[in-house]
Amino acid sequence: MKNIKTFLILLALVLMTACGKEDIPMTSTVDLAGEWMVTADIADGDKVYEDPYGIGQMLFITYNTNADNGKEMWLDDLGNFWGTKVKIPCETAGLTFGSSTPVLNSDYDEIEVTVTKGKVVPGGTTSPSGMPADYIEFYIEYEDDPGTLYYIHGYRRTGFVADE
């Protein structure tokens, strides 16, 4: 009987520690990372030509690199725009990203891309359903389309059907 009580106490202790909740650490770029519903306009000096190709909203994503150093992130259009997948410098404290020098576009036959003036503004816009959402914007120029500066801007995907 004593062995059964000891066994039950040990079993209870094992089960209680096995069910303990562990905090999962966030990545270094968590505030910049996400799924973004964006529009691509063309910026020409002071003029902006809204959605000149009639694409409408498309999905871009931003996510951490394997280095997890808070100094770079991936910017990826998932083939929705130009076939863009670039590892871009970022500054997590200021929620900014970009580079004045071109970076290699991993998805498009080694074409270089320049991403500038990138930023994320928490709660900086309203989604189509009327909910507050984070805002993203940046400018991008492709080596194989020199002189055309695309202004990409939009909101963090909310998951609500009305916002798709």
Order of alpha helices (4+ residues) and beta strands (2+ residues): alpha-beta-beta-beta-beta-beta-beta-beta-beta-beta-beta
